[in-house]
């Protein structure tokens, strides 16, 4: 059963990028973000009702959740479809989820006061060097510096938000935490969605002549209900049943599946891109195989286990998976 759950999460998160690219042909980034989060929140909210309905968020919890929703969740959910809509292919952007575990280790230094071991530090530096190869490949494809910088906000923001959740909200169960984040981020985007001049000024308004057929609607529902909702709960179930290392192996599969979908879709997959993603995944393997614990400052939290947050958030969205009372933030992390 656990292996089927693992295959399900990898398939969903690895397929997020091509589905999201298809949806951008019919919907604007803000519309996609809101519908994904609302439908995902509906599914996870049902789980909250049945599993943790007695849990109540404190005022301080609400403050932290709204902060994460405004600074990380909402922006990333808009940035992801925006960069995919620029026509450079979904396979390229799918590879950017791979460094999230390594960035999480790096960000844990200032945020959690935890220093990585020598093996972890080597993995982080090596992974960032490989990430630069992906960036150079983007320049070769004709991407502007601004677009690549915007795309890199996604893994960096995911790592920051997940580490912040580990720091400030380790006591909040996954279902209420995820539901609240998605709902708060959706409401934050509504004023912008209702302001056509603002959308046009930011160049994120949808085309009024874009045809809307049944397939984009189906894809959007899949991205929200399955990608942001069901897969998050399945991933957390895997952590509880098999542990974070087993679940975290999705780090290896998601970018590979994203590249595979790119190949099937006849996108150009360069040698540099293949070398870079192989290098990043090797560094993740190096970090995960280490047995020496990280060095923590007195009174600090232990370094989070290395695990992905799919998409998207990338992945995605695993990017909203969060801890319950027994699961650390990065253990439940995603496209």
C-alpha positions, -999 to 999 in steps of 0.1 A, spaced: 0 0 0 28 24 9 45 18 -25 13 26 -43 9 58 -23 45 67 -32 39 61 -69 7 81 -67 24 112 -52 53 110 -76 29 107 -106 7 136 -94 36 160 -86 56 150 -116 26 157 -139 17 190 -123 39 211 -146 25 199 -179 -11 202 -166 -4 236 -153 11 247 -186 -20 235 -204 -43 254 -181 -24 287 -187 -38 285 -223 -73 292 -210 -69 310 -176 -49 338 -162 -23 331 -134 -45 347 -107 -76 326 -117 -55 294 -117 -41 302 -83 -75 309 -67 -93 279 -81 -64 255 -73 -63 267 -37 -100 268 -31 -106 233 -45 -76 220 -26 -87 236 6 -122 220 2 -107 185 1 -82 191 30 -109 209 49 -130 178 49 -101 158 63 -98 185 90 -135 181 99 -132 144 103 -97 140 118 -89 172 138 -120 192 142 -114 197 179 -82 215 172 -85 253 175 -59 278 161 -47 305 186 -44 341 177 -7 337 174 -12 307 150 -35 328 129 -9 356 127 19 332 116 -4 315 90 -15 347 75 21 359 73 31 327 54 0 329 32 7 365 21 45 362 17 49 327 3 17 308 -6 -2 333 -26 28 347 -46 42 313 -55 8 301 -67 7 330 -91 43 329 -101 42 293 -111 15 295 -138 30 329 -150 64 315 -158 49 284 -174 28 307 -196 58 323 -211 63 295 -236 97 281 -226 84 246 -217 72 229 -186 101 204 -184 126 231 -176 107 246 -147 99 211 -133 136 206 -125 136 236 -102 119 217 -74 150 194 -69 170 219 -48 143 225 -22 157 200 4 191 215 0 178 251 3 159 240 34 191 230 51 207 263 41 178 284 53 176 265 86 209 282 97 195 317 102 159 307 109 163 277 133 199 284 144 211 251 131 244 244 114 246 215 89 272 188 91 302 188 68 284 163 45 252 184 44 271 216 37 290 198 8 257 186 -6 241 221 -4 271 238 -21 273 211 -48 235 213 -54 236 251 -58 265 248 -83 244 223 -103 214 247 -100 235 273 -117 239 250 -147 201 249 -150 201 287 -148 227 289 -176 206 265 -197 177 289 -192 197 318 -206 206 297 -236 169 291 -242 164 329 -245 149 335 -210 155 369 -195 173 374 -162 141 386 -146 121 355 -157 147 331 -143 149 351 -111 112 349 -108 112 312 -114 139 307 -87 116 325 -62 95 293 -62 120 268 -46 135 295 -24 101 306 -11 90 270 -5 121 263 15 116 295 36 80 290 43 84 253 53 112 261 76 92 290 91 63 266 97 87 242 115 99 271 136 66 287 146 39 261 140 52 226 147 22 220 170 -5 226 144 -19 195 127 -15 192 89 -51 194 79 -60 227 96 -27 243 88 -29 234 51 -66 244 48 -60 278 66 -30 286 44 -49 279 12 -80 298 22 -61 328 35 -40 330 3 -72 327 -18 -88 356 0 -56 377 -3 -57 373 -41 -94 382 -46 -90 420 -45 -63 417 -72 -85 394 -93 -113 420 -92 -90 449 -102 -86 447 -140 -63 478 -142 -40 462 -116 -38 429 -135 -30 447 -167 -4 468 -151 13 437 -137 9 419 -171 -10 390 -156 -44 396 -170 -59 368 -190 -68 371 -227 -105 378 -232 -103 359 -265 -88 328 -250 -110 297 -257 -121 278 -226 -128 242 -233 -136 212 -211 -100 200 -208 -85 230 -191 -114 229 -165 -107 192 -159 -69 199 -156 -76 227 -131 -98 206 -109 -71 178 -110 -45 203 -99 -65 216 -70 -84 185 -57 -58 159 -64 -26 179 -65 -32 203 -36 -56 181 -17 -55 144 -19 -18 140 -26 -9 161 4 -29 138 27 -14 107 11 21 121 15 16 127 52 1 92 55 33 78 40 54 97 65 35 83 95 35 48 81 70 45 65 89 75 78 103 107 63 132 90 44 109 67 24 85 96 16 114 119 9 126 98 -20 100 115 -41 127 142 -45 144 119 -70 113 111 -90 94 143 -95 119 163 -116 127 132 -136 90 127 -144 88 164 -153 116 160 -178 100 128 -191 67 147 -197 87 174 -215 103 148 -238 69 133 -245 56 168 -253 86 172 -277 103 198 -256 141 203 -260 159 186 -231 196 197 -232 226 177 -221 235 205 -196 200 202 -181 203 164 -177 238 167 -161 226 195 -138 195 176 -125 216 144 -121 241 164 -100 214 180 -78 198 146 -71 232 132 -63 237 160 -38 203 152 -22 214 115 -20 246 126 -3 228 146 23 202 119 29 228 92 33 247 110 60 245 96 95 263 124 113 238 148 130 239 185 123 253 209 148 226 229 166 231 260 187 220 258 223 182 260 226 177 256 188 155 232 170 170 200 154 177 203 117 147 192 97 149 159 78 155 164 41 123 158 21 107 175 -8 78 198 -11 62 192 -45 52 218 -63 49 233 -70 51 236 -52 61 234 -73 49 220 -66 39 219 -59 15 208 -39 33 194 -16 45 229 -11 15 232 13 20 199 32 28 207 68 34 190 101 11 175 126 21 170 162 43 141 152 56 152 118 82 179 112 77 205 85 101 192 60 89 157 65 56 166 50 72 188 22 68 197 -23 64 215 -76 
